[in-house]
Amino acid sequence: MPATAKVIKLTQESAEHIIIFPGGSISVCRTTENEYWAHIEVNTGQVIANTVRGSKRGKIITGRLDYDAKAGGQDIECTNLNHLAVKIKTN
């Protein structure tokens, strides 16, 4: 990890943590089953009142899925994609 990387370690069990950046946001949401949804969302220019996700417009231009058994990952089609979510369960 580069020396300039900012690491955010979540120690409080808030229902949601949001990182806002120009073009969109990344959020981590805890479920009632103590699993987590990780969301990546871009601002498509739609203004939703009383939200913290307002920023410059963004567009997902490329993506990649990495698997343990496949080196290098797999590119994914991102045309018109504006939100991606994965659910994470701890062991």
HTML snippet that shows the backbone in 3Dmol.js (N, CA, C, O; Angstrom):
<script src="https://3Dmol.org/build/3Dmol-min.js"></script>
<div id="view" style="width:600px;height:400px;position:relative"></div>
<script>
const pdb = `
ATOM      1  N   MET A   1       0.856  -1.173   0.000  1.00  0.00           N
ATOM      2  CA  MET A   1       0.000   0.000   0.000  1.00  0.00           C
ATOM      3  C   MET A   1       0.901   1.234   0.000  1.00  0.00           C
ATOM      4  O   MET A   1       1.856   1.302   0.774  1.00  0.00           O
ATOM      5  N   PRO A   2       0.607   2.203  -0.855  1.00  0.00           N
ATOM      6  CA  PRO A   2       1.432   3.411  -0.911  1.00  0.00           C
ATOM      7  C   PRO A   2       1.421   4.169   0.420  1.00  0.00           C
ATOM      8  O   PRO A   2       0.435   4.130   1.156  1.00  0.00           O
ATOM      9  N   ALA A   3       2.507   4.846   0.714  1.00  0.00           N
ATOM     10  CA  ALA A   3       2.622   5.614   1.961  1.00  0.00           C
ATOM     11  C   ALA A   3       1.581   6.722   2.036  1.00  0.00           C
ATOM     12  O   ALA A   3       1.251   7.178   3.130  1.00  0.00           O
ATOM     13  N   THR A   4       1.057   7.164   0.895  1.00  0.00           N
ATOM     14  CA  THR A   4       0.069   8.246   0.879  1.00  0.00           C
ATOM     15  C   THR A   4      -1.365   7.743   1.037  1.00  0.00           C
ATOM     16  O   THR A   4      -2.297   8.547   1.082  1.00  0.00           O
ATOM     17  N   ALA A   5      -1.555   6.432   1.122  1.00  0.00           N
ATOM     18  CA  ALA A   5      -2.910   5.874   1.250  1.00  0.00           C
ATOM     19  C   ALA A   5      -3.528   6.258   2.582  1.00  0.00           C
ATOM     20  O   ALA A   5      -2.853   6.233   3.611  1.00  0.00           O
ATOM     21  N   LYS A   6      -4.794   6.609   2.572  1.00  0.00           N
ATOM     22  CA  LYS A   6      -5.551   6.916   3.783  1.00  0.00           C
ATOM     23  C   LYS A   6      -6.373   5.683   4.132  1.00  0.00           C
ATOM     24  O   LYS A   6      -7.285   5.322   3.388  1.00  0.00           O
ATOM     25  N   VAL A   7      -6.070   5.042   5.233  1.00  0.00           N
ATOM     26  CA  VAL A   7      -6.782   3.848   5.665  1.00  0.00           C
ATOM     27  C   VAL A   7      -7.865   4.254   6.647  1.00  0.00           C
ATOM     28  O   VAL A   7      -7.605   5.002   7.590  1.00  0.00           O
ATOM     29  N   ILE A   8      -9.069   3.769   6.432  1.00  0.00           N
ATOM     30  CA  ILE A   8     -10.190   4.041   7.324  1.00  0.00           C
ATOM     31  C   ILE A   8     -10.611   2.711   7.924  1.00  0.00           C
ATOM     32  O   ILE A   8     -11.109   1.836   7.216  1.00  0.00           O
ATOM     33  N   LYS A   9     -10.415   2.558   9.216  1.00  0.00           N
ATOM     34  CA  LYS A   9     -10.801   1.326   9.901  1.00  0.00           C
ATOM     35  C   LYS A   9     -12.068   1.614  10.696  1.00  0.00           C
ATOM     36  O   LYS A   9     -12.069   2.456  11.594  1.00  0.00           O
ATOM     37  N   LEU A  10     -13.156   0.903  10.357  1.00  0.00           N
ATOM     38  CA  LEU A  10     -14.429   1.136  11.014  1.00  0.00           C
ATOM     39  C   LEU A  10     -14.466   0.377  12.329  1.00  0.00           C
ATOM     40  O   LEU A  10     -14.451  -0.854  12.349  1.00  0.00           O
ATOM     41  N   THR A  11     -14.514   1.115  13.418  1.00  0.00           N
ATOM     42  CA  THR A  11     -14.556   0.484  14.728  1.00  0.00           C
ATOM     43  C   THR A  11     -15.900   0.686  15.410  1.00  0.00           C
ATOM     44  O   THR A  11     -16.261  -0.076  16.306  1.00  0.00           O
ATOM     45  N   GLN A  12     -16.638   1.700  14.996  1.00  0.00           N
ATOM     46  CA  GLN A  12     -17.982   1.911  15.530  1.00  0.00           C
ATOM     47  C   GLN A  12     -18.974   1.184  14.649  1.00  0.00           C
ATOM     48  O   GLN A  12     -18.835   1.185  13.426  1.00  0.00           O
ATOM     49  N   GLU A  13     -19.950   0.577  15.239  1.00  0.00           N
ATOM     50  CA  GLU A  13     -20.951  -0.186  14.491  1.00  0.00           C
ATOM     51  C   GLU A  13     -22.135   0.691  14.098  1.00  0.00           C
ATOM     52  O   GLU A  13     -23.274   0.411  14.472  1.00  0.00           O
ATOM     53  N   SER A  14     -21.863   1.742  13.350  1.00  0.00           N
ATOM     54  CA  SER A  14     -22.945   2.556  12.790  1.00  0.00           C
ATOM     55  C   SER A  14     -23.658   1.750  11.716  1.00  0.00           C
ATOM     56  O   SER A  14     -23.095   0.800  11.170  1.00  0.00           O
ATOM     57  N   ALA A  15     -24.865   2.118  11.418  1.00  0.00           N
ATOM     58  CA  ALA A  15     -25.624   1.410  10.390  1.00  0.00           C
ATOM     59  C   ALA A  15     -25.024   1.616   9.003  1.00  0.00           C
ATOM     60  O   ALA A  15     -25.113   0.732   8.151  1.00  0.00           O
ATOM     61  N   GLU A  16     -24.411   2.783   8.771  1.00  0.00           N
ATOM     62  CA  GLU A  16     -23.845   3.069   7.455  1.00  0.00           C
ATOM     63  C   GLU A  16     -22.683   4.042   7.570  1.00  0.00           C
ATOM     64  O   GLU A  16     -22.713   4.972   8.376  1.00  0.00           O
ATOM     65  N   HIS A  17     -21.662   3.817   6.757  1.00  0.00           N
ATOM     66  CA  HIS A  17     -20.522   4.724   6.629  1.00  0.00           C
ATOM     67  C   HIS A  17     -20.433   5.102   5.156  1.00  0.00           C
ATOM     68  O   HIS A  17     -20.536   4.234   4.289  1.00  0.00           O
ATOM     69  N   ILE A  18     -20.242   6.381   4.864  1.00  0.00           N
ATOM     70  CA  ILE A  18     -20.239   6.866   3.488  1.00  0.00           C
ATOM     71  C   ILE A  18     -18.977   7.680   3.237  1.00  0.00           C
ATOM     72  O   ILE A  18     -18.613   8.544   4.035  1.00  0.00           O
ATOM     73  N   ILE A  19     -18.318   7.396   2.124  1.00  0.00           N
ATOM     74  CA  ILE A  19     -17.179   8.184   1.643  1.00  0.00           C
ATOM     75  C   ILE A  19     -17.640   8.851   0.359  1.00  0.00           C
ATOM     76  O   ILE A  19     -18.037   8.179  -0.593  1.00  0.00           O
ATOM     77  N   ILE A  20     -17.585  10.179   0.336  1.00  0.00           N
ATOM     78  CA  ILE A  20     -18.018  10.933  -0.832  1.00  0.00           C
ATOM     79  C   ILE A  20     -16.775  11.429  -1.565  1.00  0.00           C
ATOM     80  O   ILE A  20     -15.843  11.943  -0.947  1.00  0.00           O
ATOM     81  N   PHE A  21     -16.770  11.273  -2.874  1.00  0.00           N
ATOM     82  CA  PHE A  21     -15.663  11.758  -3.690  1.00  0.00           C
ATOM     83  C   PHE A  21     -16.254  12.399  -4.944  1.00  0.00           C
ATOM     84  O   PHE A  21     -17.419  12.158  -5.260  1.00  0.00           O
ATOM     85  N   PRO A  22     -15.471  13.217  -5.671  1.00  0.00           N
ATOM     86  CA  PRO A  22     -16.009  13.826  -6.890  1.00  0.00           C
ATOM     87  C   PRO A  22     -16.475  12.745  -7.862  1.00  0.00           C
ATOM     88  O   PRO A  22     -15.674  11.931  -8.322  1.00  0.00           O
ATOM     89  N   GLY A  23     -17.748  12.740  -8.166  1.00  0.00           N
ATOM     90  CA  GLY A  23     -18.304  11.781  -9.099  1.00  0.00           C
ATOM     91  C   GLY A  23     -19.161  10.708  -8.464  1.00  0.00           C
ATOM     92  O   GLY A  23     -19.888  10.011  -9.171  1.00  0.00           O
ATOM     93  N   GLY A  24     -19.098  10.552  -7.148  1.00  0.00           N
ATOM     94  CA  GLY A  24     -19.919   9.508  -6.534  1.00  0.00           C
ATOM     95  C   GLY A  24     -19.627   9.270  -5.072  1.00  0.00           C
ATOM     96  O   GLY A  24     -19.122  10.142  -4.366  1.00  0.00           O
ATOM     97  N   SER A  25     -19.965   8.044  -4.625  1.00  0.00           N
ATOM     98  CA  SER A  25     -19.755   7.696  -3.220  1.00  0.00           C
ATOM     99  C   SER A  25     -19.561   6.195  -3.082  1.00  0.00           C
ATOM    100  O   SER A  25     -19.943   5.410  -3.950  1.00  0.00           O
ATOM    101  N   ILE A  26     -18.962   5.829  -1.975  1.00  0.00           N
ATOM    102  CA  ILE A  26     -18.796   4.439  -1.578  1.00  0.00           C
ATOM    103  C   ILE A  26     -19.384   4.338  -0.184  1.00  0.00           C
ATOM    104  O   ILE A  26     -19.077   5.159   0.680  1.00  0.00           O
ATOM    105  N   SER A  27     -20.233   3.334   0.046  1.00  0.00           N
ATOM    106  CA  SER A  27     -20.805   3.185   1.387  1.00  0.00           C
ATOM    107  C   SER A  27     -20.749   1.736   1.830  1.00  0.00           C
ATOM    108  O   SER A  27     -20.761   0.810   1.019  1.00  0.00           O
ATOM    109  N   VAL A  28     -20.688   1.571   3.130  1.00  0.00           N
ATOM    110  CA  VAL A  28     -20.736   0.255   3.771  1.00  0.00           C
ATOM    111  C   VAL A  28     -21.910   0.287   4.733  1.00  0.00           C
ATOM    112  O   VAL A  28     -21.968   1.131   5.627  1.00  0.00           O
ATOM    113  N   CYS A  29     -22.847  -0.639   4.547  1.00  0.00           N
ATOM    114  CA  CYS A  29     -24.075  -0.676   5.337  1.00  0.00           C
ATOM    115  C   CYS A  29     -24.182  -2.005   6.073  1.00  0.00           C
ATOM    116  O   CYS A  29     -24.089  -3.066   5.456  1.00  0.00           O
ATOM    117  N   ARG A  30     -24.374  -1.954   7.370  1.00  0.00           N
ATOM    118  CA  ARG A  30     -24.539  -3.173   8.167  1.00  0.00           C
ATOM    119  C   ARG A  30     -25.999  -3.599   8.130  1.00  0.00           C
ATOM    120  O   ARG A  30     -26.896  -2.769   8.274  1.00  0.00           O
ATOM    121  N   THR A  31     -26.238  -4.908   7.936  1.00  0.00           N
ATOM    122  CA  THR A  31     -27.606  -5.436   7.918  1.00  0.00           C
ATOM    123  C   THR A  31     -28.004  -5.887   9.324  1.00  0.00           C
ATOM    124  O   THR A  31     -27.171  -5.923  10.229  1.00  0.00           O
ATOM    125  N   THR A  32     -29.265  -6.226   9.497  1.00  0.00           N
ATOM    126  CA  THR A  32     -29.728  -6.719  10.802  1.00  0.00           C
ATOM    127  C   THR A  32     -29.170  -8.104  11.102  1.00  0.00           C
ATOM    128  O   THR A  32     -29.210  -8.548  12.250  1.00  0.00           O
ATOM    129  N   GLU A  33     -28.648  -8.799  10.083  1.00  0.00           N
ATOM    130  CA  GLU A  33     -28.030 -10.114  10.286  1.00  0.00           C
ATOM    131  C   GLU A  33     -26.518  -9.994  10.464  1.00  0.00           C
ATOM    132  O   GLU A  33     -25.806 -10.995  10.386  1.00  0.00           O
ATOM    133  N   ASN A  34     -26.014  -8.761  10.706  1.00  0.00           N
ATOM    134  CA  ASN A  34     -24.585  -8.476  10.862  1.00  0.00           C
ATOM    135  C   ASN A  34     -23.770  -8.899   9.653  1.00  0.00           C
ATOM    136  O   ASN A  34     -22.642  -9.373   9.785  1.00  0.00           O
ATOM    137  N   GLU A  35     -24.351  -8.725   8.476  1.00  0.00           N
ATOM    138  CA  GLU A  35     -23.626  -8.822   7.227  1.00  0.00           C
ATOM    139  C   GLU A  35     -23.471  -7.390   6.725  1.00  0.00           C
ATOM    140  O   GLU A  35     -23.994  -6.459   7.337  1.00  0.00           O
ATOM    141  N   TYR A  36     -22.764  -7.209   5.627  1.00  0.00           N
ATOM    142  CA  TYR A  36     -22.490  -5.859   5.143  1.00  0.00           C
ATOM    143  C   TYR A  36     -22.744  -5.764   3.653  1.00  0.00           C
ATOM    144  O   TYR A  36     -22.362  -6.651   2.890  1.00  0.00           O
ATOM    145  N   TRP A  37     -23.390  -4.685   3.244  1.00  0.00           N
ATOM    146  CA  TRP A  37     -23.510  -4.335   1.844  1.00  0.00           C
ATOM    147  C   TRP A  37     -22.451  -3.269   1.568  1.00  0.00           C
ATOM    148  O   TRP A  37     -22.347  -2.288   2.305  1.00  0.00           O
ATOM    149  N   ALA A  38     -21.673  -3.461   0.513  1.00  0.00           N
ATOM    150  CA  ALA A  38     -20.726  -2.446   0.057  1.00  0.00           C
ATOM    151  C   ALA A  38     -21.267  -1.898  -1.261  1.00  0.00           C
ATOM    152  O   ALA A  38     -21.483  -2.652  -2.210  1.00  0.00           O
ATOM    153  N   HIS A  39     -21.482  -0.595  -1.316  1.00  0.00           N
ATOM    154  CA  HIS A  39     -22.084   0.050  -2.489  1.00  0.00           C
ATOM    155  C   HIS A  39     -21.096   1.015  -3.127  1.00  0.00           C
ATOM    156  O   HIS A  39     -20.408   1.766  -2.436  1.00  0.00           O
ATOM    157  N   ILE A  40     -21.036   0.986  -4.435  1.00  0.00           N
ATOM    158  CA  ILE A  40     -20.338   2.004  -5.213  1.00  0.00           C
ATOM    159  C   ILE A  40     -21.399   2.649  -6.094  1.00  0.00           C
ATOM    160  O   ILE A  40     -22.086   1.973  -6.861  1.00  0.00           O
ATOM    161  N   GLU A  41     -21.522   3.964  -5.972  1.00  0.00           N
ATOM    162  CA  GLU A  41     -22.578   4.672  -6.690  1.00  0.00           C
ATOM    163  C   GLU A  41     -21.996   5.924  -7.332  1.00  0.00           C
ATOM    164  O   GLU A  41     -21.218   6.646  -6.707  1.00  0.00           O
ATOM    165  N   VAL A  42     -22.373   6.177  -8.578  1.00  0.00           N
ATOM    166  CA  VAL A  42     -21.940   7.412  -9.233  1.00  0.00           C
ATOM    167  C   VAL A  42     -23.090   8.400  -9.280  1.00  0.00           C
ATOM    168  O   VAL A  42     -24.260   8.017  -9.310  1.00  0.00           O
ATOM    169  N   ASN A  43     -22.739   9.672  -9.285  1.00  0.00           N
ATOM    170  CA  ASN A  43     -23.740  10.729  -9.410  1.00  0.00           C
ATOM    171  C   ASN A  43     -24.036  10.899 -10.891  1.00  0.00           C
ATOM    172  O   ASN A  43     -23.167  11.315 -11.656  1.00  0.00           O
ATOM    173  N   THR A  44     -25.248  10.583 -11.294  1.00  0.00           N
ATOM    174  CA  THR A  44     -25.646  10.700 -12.694  1.00  0.00           C
ATOM    175  C   THR A  44     -26.297  12.045 -12.986  1.00  0.00           C
ATOM    176  O   THR A  44     -26.835  12.266 -14.071  1.00  0.00           O
ATOM    177  N   GLY A  45     -26.241  12.936 -12.009  1.00  0.00           N
ATOM    178  CA  GLY A  45     -26.822  14.250 -12.196  1.00  0.00           C
ATOM    179  C   GLY A  45     -28.191  14.393 -11.580  1.00  0.00           C
ATOM    180  O   GLY A  45     -28.747  15.491 -11.555  1.00  0.00           O
ATOM    181  N   GLN A  46     -28.743  13.305 -11.083  1.00  0.00           N
ATOM    182  CA  GLN A  46     -30.035  13.353 -10.421  1.00  0.00           C
ATOM    183  C   GLN A  46     -29.834  13.912  -9.010  1.00  0.00           C
ATOM    184  O   GLN A  46     -28.984  13.430  -8.262  1.00  0.00           O
ATOM    185  N   VAL A  47     -30.604  14.908  -8.660  1.00  0.00           N
ATOM    186  CA  VAL A  47     -30.516  15.504  -7.345  1.00  0.00           C
ATOM    187  C   VAL A  47     -31.612  14.904  -6.476  1.00  0.00           C
ATOM    188  O   VAL A  47     -32.796  14.997  -6.801  1.00  0.00           O
ATOM    189  N   ILE A  48     -31.210  14.289  -5.369  1.00  0.00           N
ATOM    190  CA  ILE A  48     -32.164  13.711  -4.432  1.00  0.00           C
ATOM    191  C   ILE A  48     -32.072  14.542  -3.152  1.00  0.00           C
ATOM    192  O   ILE A  48     -31.015  14.614  -2.526  1.00  0.00           O
ATOM    193  N   ALA A  49     -33.164  15.158  -2.777  1.00  0.00           N
ATOM    194  CA  ALA A  49     -33.177  16.058  -1.621  1.00  0.00           C
ATOM    195  C   ALA A  49     -32.731  15.342  -0.355  1.00  0.00           C
ATOM    196  O   ALA A  49     -33.020  14.161  -0.160  1.00  0.00           O
ATOM    197  N   ASN A  50     -32.032  16.065   0.493  1.00  0.00           N
ATOM    198  CA  ASN A  50     -31.605  15.594   1.819  1.00  0.00           C
ATOM    199  C   ASN A  50     -30.703  14.368   1.777  1.00  0.00           C
ATOM    200  O   ASN A  50     -30.796  13.508   2.653  1.00  0.00           O
ATOM    201  N   THR A  51     -29.829  14.271   0.770  1.00  0.00           N
ATOM    202  CA  THR A  51     -28.846  13.195   0.744  1.00  0.00           C
ATOM    203  C   THR A  51     -27.453  13.791   0.769  1.00  0.00           C
ATOM    204  O   THR A  51     -27.261  14.980   0.514  1.00  0.00           O
ATOM    205  N   VAL A  52     -26.478  12.939   1.083  1.00  0.00           N
ATOM    206  CA  VAL A  52     -25.094  13.410   1.132  1.00  0.00           C
ATOM    207  C   VAL A  52     -24.329  12.995  -0.114  1.00  0.00           C
ATOM    208  O   VAL A  52     -23.113  13.177  -0.182  1.00  0.00           O
ATOM    209  N   ARG A  53     -25.018  12.444  -1.093  1.00  0.00           N
ATOM    210  CA  ARG A  53     -24.318  11.903  -2.258  1.00  0.00           C
ATOM    211  C   ARG A  53     -24.173  12.898  -3.413  1.00  0.00           C
ATOM    212  O   ARG A  53     -23.776  12.515  -4.514  1.00  0.00           O
ATOM    213  N   GLY A  54     -24.484  14.142  -3.172  1.00  0.00           N
ATOM    214  CA  GLY A  54     -24.339  15.124  -4.229  1.00  0.00           C
ATOM    215  C   GLY A  54     -22.869  15.424  -4.502  1.00  0.00           C
ATOM    216  O   GLY A  54     -22.101  15.631  -3.563  1.00  0.00           O
ATOM    217  N   SER A  55     -22.472  15.450  -5.751  1.00  0.00           N
ATOM    218  CA  SER A  55     -21.104  15.761  -6.138  1.00  0.00           C
ATOM    219  C   SER A  55     -21.094  16.027  -7.629  1.00  0.00           C
ATOM    220  O   SER A  55     -22.150  16.124  -8.254  1.00  0.00           O
ATOM    221  N   LYS A  56     -19.911  16.146  -8.201  1.00  0.00           N
ATOM    222  CA  LYS A  56     -19.809  16.240  -9.647  1.00  0.00           C
ATOM    223  C   LYS A  56     -20.422  14.993 -10.267  1.00  0.00           C
ATOM    224  O   LYS A  56     -20.489  13.942  -9.629  1.00  0.00           O
ATOM    225  N   ARG A  57     -20.868  15.115 -11.510  1.00  0.00           N
ATOM    226  CA  ARG A  57     -21.387  13.941 -12.215  1.00  0.00           C
ATOM    227  C   ARG A  57     -20.258  12.952 -12.456  1.00  0.00           C
ATOM    228  O   ARG A  57     -19.107  13.338 -12.665  1.00  0.00           O
ATOM    229  N   GLY A  58     -20.603  11.675 -12.423  1.00  0.00           N
ATOM    230  CA  GLY A  58     -19.611  10.635 -12.657  1.00  0.00           C
ATOM    231  C   GLY A  58     -20.131   9.577 -13.601  1.00  0.00           C
ATOM    232  O   GLY A  58     -21.326   9.517 -13.889  1.00  0.00           O
ATOM    233  N   LYS A  59     -19.227   8.741 -14.082  1.00  0.00           N
ATOM    234  CA  LYS A  59     -19.585   7.651 -14.973  1.00  0.00           C
ATOM    235  C   LYS A  59     -18.608   6.506 -14.726  1.00  0.00           C
ATOM    236  O   LYS A  59     -17.395   6.715 -14.708  1.00  0.00           O
ATOM    237  N   ILE A  60     -19.132   5.301 -14.536  1.00  0.00           N
ATOM    238  CA  ILE A  60     -18.268   4.135 -14.404  1.00  0.00           C
ATOM    239  C   ILE A  60     -17.785   3.789 -15.806  1.00  0.00           C
ATOM    240  O   ILE A  60     -18.595   3.543 -16.700  1.00  0.00           O
ATOM    241  N   ILE A  61     -16.464   3.768 -16.004  1.00  0.00           N
ATOM    242  CA  ILE A  61     -15.934   3.547 -17.351  1.00  0.00           C
ATOM    243  C   ILE A  61     -15.395   2.134 -17.556  1.00  0.00           C
ATOM    244  O   ILE A  61     -15.341   1.661 -18.691  1.00  0.00           O
ATOM    245  N   THR A  62     -15.003   1.462 -16.502  1.00  0.00           N
ATOM    246  CA  THR A  62     -14.546   0.087 -16.617  1.00  0.00           C
ATOM    247  C   THR A  62     -14.612  -0.570 -15.247  1.00  0.00           C
ATOM    248  O   THR A  62     -14.685   0.113 -14.226  1.00  0.00           O
ATOM    249  N   GLY A  63     -14.586  -1.865 -15.228  1.00  0.00           N
ATOM    250  CA  GLY A  63     -14.616  -2.600 -13.971  1.00  0.00           C
ATOM    251  C   GLY A  63     -13.911  -3.937 -14.136  1.00  0.00           C
ATOM    252  O   GLY A  63     -13.646  -4.378 -15.254  1.00  0.00           O
ATOM    253  N   ARG A  64     -13.607  -4.580 -13.001  1.00  0.00           N
ATOM    254  CA  ARG A  64     -12.924  -5.861 -13.042  1.00  0.00           C
ATOM    255  C   ARG A  64     -13.359  -6.707 -11.863  1.00  0.00           C
ATOM    256  O   ARG A  64     -13.524  -6.200 -10.754  1.00  0.00           O
ATOM    257  N   LEU A  65     -13.542  -7.978 -12.099  1.00  0.00           N
ATOM    258  CA  LEU A  65     -13.827  -8.943 -11.044  1.00  0.00           C
ATOM    259  C   LEU A  65     -12.614  -9.840 -10.891  1.00  0.00           C
ATOM    260  O   LEU A  65     -12.108 -10.376 -11.878  1.00  0.00           O
ATOM    261  N   ASP A  66     -12.145 -10.009  -9.671  1.00  0.00           N
ATOM    262  CA  ASP A  66     -11.009 -10.891  -9.406  1.00  0.00           C
ATOM    263  C   ASP A  66     -11.483 -12.100  -8.622  1.00  0.00           C
ATOM    264  O   ASP A  66     -12.262 -11.971  -7.678  1.00  0.00           O
ATOM    265  N   TYR A  67     -11.014 -13.268  -9.012  1.00  0.00           N
ATOM    266  CA  TYR A  67     -11.334 -14.519  -8.332  1.00  0.00           C
ATOM    267  C   TYR A  67     -10.041 -15.172  -7.890  1.00  0.00           C
ATOM    268  O   TYR A  67      -9.001 -14.967  -8.517  1.00  0.00           O
ATOM    269  N   ASP A  68     -10.085 -15.962  -6.811  1.00  0.00           N
ATOM    270  CA  ASP A  68      -8.890 -16.638  -6.326  1.00  0.00           C
ATOM    271  C   ASP A  68      -8.247 -17.508  -7.398  1.00  0.00           C
ATOM    272  O   ASP A  68      -7.022 -17.547  -7.514  1.00  0.00           O
ATOM    273  N   ALA A  69      -9.058 -18.198  -8.175  1.00  0.00           N
ATOM    274  CA  ALA A  69      -8.536 -19.169  -9.137  1.00  0.00           C
ATOM    275  C   ALA A  69      -8.137 -18.541 -10.472  1.00  0.00           C
ATOM    276  O   ALA A  69      -7.546 -19.228 -11.306  1.00  0.00           O
ATOM    277  N   LYS A  70      -8.436 -17.270 -10.703  1.00  0.00           N
ATOM    278  CA  LYS A  70      -8.158 -16.659 -12.001  1.00  0.00           C
ATOM    279  C   LYS A  70      -7.256 -15.446 -11.826  1.00  0.00           C
ATOM    280  O   LYS A  70      -7.680 -14.417 -11.301  1.00  0.00           O
ATOM    281  N   ALA A  71      -6.028 -15.573 -12.263  1.00  0.00           N
ATOM    282  CA  ALA A  71      -5.071 -14.471 -12.154  1.00  0.00           C
ATOM    283  C   ALA A  71      -5.446 -13.358 -13.129  1.00  0.00           C
ATOM    284  O   ALA A  71      -5.844 -13.632 -14.261  1.00  0.00           O
ATOM    285  N   GLY A  72      -5.322 -12.125 -12.701  1.00  0.00           N
ATOM    286  CA  GLY A  72      -5.557 -10.991 -13.570  1.00  0.00           C
ATOM    287  C   GLY A  72      -6.978 -10.481 -13.620  1.00  0.00           C
ATOM    288  O   GLY A  72      -7.219  -9.373 -14.100  1.00  0.00           O
ATOM    289  N   GLY A  73      -7.903 -11.245 -13.147  1.00  0.00           N
ATOM    290  CA  GLY A  73      -9.287 -10.787 -13.093  1.00  0.00           C
ATOM    291  C   GLY A  73      -9.992 -10.856 -14.421  1.00  0.00           C
ATOM    292  O   GLY A  73      -9.421 -11.270 -15.430  1.00  0.00           O
ATOM    293  N   GLN A  74     -11.249 -10.442 -14.406  1.00  0.00           N
ATOM    294  CA  GLN A  74     -12.114 -10.463 -15.584  1.00  0.00           C
ATOM    295  C   GLN A  74     -12.753  -9.096 -15.723  1.00  0.00           C
ATOM    296  O   GLN A  74     -13.393  -8.619 -14.786  1.00  0.00           O
ATOM    297  N   ASP A  75     -12.594  -8.455 -16.874  1.00  0.00           N
ATOM    298  CA  ASP A  75     -13.230  -7.163 -17.121  1.00  0.00           C
ATOM    299  C   ASP A  75     -14.743  -7.351 -17.186  1.00  0.00           C
ATOM    300  O   ASP A  75     -15.230  -8.392 -17.627  1.00  0.00           O
ATOM    301  N   ILE A  76     -15.479  -6.336 -16.744  1.00  0.00           N
ATOM    302  CA  ILE A  76     -16.938  -6.401 -16.792  1.00  0.00           C
ATOM    303  C   ILE A  76     -17.467  -5.255 -17.639  1.00  0.00           C
ATOM    304  O   ILE A  76     -16.849  -4.194 -17.728  1.00  0.00           O
ATOM    305  N   GLU A  77     -18.602  -5.480 -18.251  1.00  0.00           N
ATOM    306  CA  GLU A  77     -19.268  -4.465 -19.071  1.00  0.00           C
ATOM    307  C   GLU A  77     -19.894  -3.420 -18.148  1.00  0.00           C
ATOM    308  O   GLU A  77     -20.626  -3.770 -17.222  1.00  0.00           O
ATOM    309  N   CYS A  78     -19.615  -2.158 -18.391  1.00  0.00           N
ATOM    310  CA  CYS A  78     -20.102  -1.104 -17.500  1.00  0.00           C
ATOM    311  C   CYS A  78     -20.976  -0.068 -18.194  1.00  0.00           C
ATOM    312  O   CYS A  78     -21.291   0.959 -17.592  1.00  0.00           O
ATOM    313  N   THR A  79     -21.369  -0.300 -19.417  1.00  0.00           N
ATOM    314  CA  THR A  79     -22.202   0.661 -20.137  1.00  0.00           C
ATOM    315  C   THR A  79     -23.471   0.954 -19.344  1.00  0.00           C
ATOM    316  O   THR A  79     -24.236   0.043 -19.029  1.00  0.00           O
ATOM    317  N   ASN A  80     -23.689   2.212 -19.027  1.00  0.00           N
ATOM    318  CA  ASN A  80     -24.863   2.693 -18.297  1.00  0.00           C
ATOM    319  C   ASN A  80     -24.949   2.196 -16.852  1.00  0.00           C
ATOM    320  O   ASN A  80     -25.986   2.371 -16.213  1.00  0.00           O
ATOM    321  N   LEU A  81     -23.901   1.590 -16.326  1.00  0.00           N
ATOM    322  CA  LEU A  81     -23.901   1.140 -14.927  1.00  0.00           C
ATOM    323  C   LEU A  81     -23.689   2.346 -14.019  1.00  0.00           C
ATOM    324  O   LEU A  81     -22.749   3.113 -14.228  1.00  0.00           O
ATOM    325  N   ASN A  82     -24.548   2.527 -13.010  1.00  0.00           N
ATOM    326  CA  ASN A  82     -24.370   3.658 -12.087  1.00  0.00           C
ATOM    327  C   ASN A  82     -24.349   3.221 -10.625  1.00  0.00           C
ATOM    328  O   ASN A  82     -24.179   4.058  -9.739  1.00  0.00           O
ATOM    329  N   HIS A  83     -24.520   1.916 -10.353  1.00  0.00           N
ATOM    330  CA  HIS A  83     -24.500   1.425  -8.978  1.00  0.00           C
ATOM    331  C   HIS A  83     -24.084  -0.037  -8.987  1.00  0.00           C
ATOM    332  O   HIS A  83     -24.541  -0.823  -9.818  1.00  0.00           O
ATOM    333  N   LEU A  84     -23.214  -0.388  -8.054  1.00  0.00           N
ATOM    334  CA  LEU A  84     -22.764  -1.761  -7.898  1.00  0.00           C
ATOM    335  C   LEU A  84     -22.773  -2.071  -6.410  1.00  0.00           C
ATOM    336  O   LEU A  84     -22.301  -1.269  -5.604  1.00  0.00           O
ATOM    337  N   ALA A  85     -23.307  -3.230  -6.041  1.00  0.00           N
ATOM    338  CA  ALA A  85     -23.359  -3.594  -4.631  1.00  0.00           C
ATOM    339  C   ALA A  85     -22.967  -5.055  -4.462  1.00  0.00           C
ATOM    340  O   ALA A  85     -23.304  -5.899  -5.291  1.00  0.00           O
ATOM    341  N   VAL A  86     -22.253  -5.343  -3.381  1.00  0.00           N
ATOM    342  CA  VAL A  86     -21.932  -6.727  -3.022  1.00  0.00           C
ATOM    343  C   VAL A  86     -22.247  -6.918  -1.547  1.00  0.00           C
ATOM    344  O   VAL A  86     -22.084  -5.999  -0.745  1.00  0.00           O
ATOM    345  N   LYS A  87     -22.696  -8.107  -1.196  1.00  0.00           N
ATOM    346  CA  LYS A  87     -23.021  -8.429   0.201  1.00  0.00           C
ATOM    347  C   LYS A  87     -21.885  -9.277   0.763  1.00  0.00           C
ATOM    348  O   LYS A  87     -21.438 -10.230   0.124  1.00  0.00           O
ATOM    349  N   ILE A  88     -21.422  -8.925   1.963  1.00  0.00           N
ATOM    350  CA  ILE A  88     -20.260  -9.554   2.577  1.00  0.00           C
ATOM    351  C   ILE A  88     -20.657 -10.155   3.908  1.00  0.00           C
ATOM    352  O   ILE A  88     -21.314  -9.506   4.723  1.00  0.00           O
ATOM    353  N   LYS A  89     -20.256 -11.399   4.127  1.00  0.00           N
ATOM    354  CA  LYS A  89     -20.525 -12.100   5.379  1.00  0.00           C
ATOM    355  C   LYS A  89     -19.186 -12.452   6.018  1.00  0.00           C
ATOM    356  O   LYS A  89     -18.272 -12.912   5.333  1.00  0.00           O
ATOM    357  N   THR A  90     -19.068 -12.238   7.317  1.00  0.00           N
ATOM    358  CA  THR A  90     -17.827 -12.589   8.003  1.00  0.00           C
ATOM    359  C   THR A  90     -17.893 -14.048   8.472  1.00  0.00           C
ATOM    360  O   THR A  90     -18.972 -14.611   8.653  1.00  0.00           O
ATOM    361  N   ASN A  91     -16.734 -14.630   8.660  1.00  0.00           N
ATOM    362  CA  ASN A  91     -16.653 -16.019   9.145  1.00  0.00           C
ATOM    363  C   ASN A  91     -16.703 -16.056  10.657  1.00  0.00           C
ATOM    364  O   ASN A  91     -16.648 -17.134  11.250  1.00  0.00           O
TER     365      ASN A  91
END
`;
const viewer = $3Dmol.createViewer("view");
viewer.addModel(pdb, "pdb");
viewer.setStyle({}, {cartoon: {color: "spectrum"}});
viewer.zoomTo();
viewer.render();
</script>
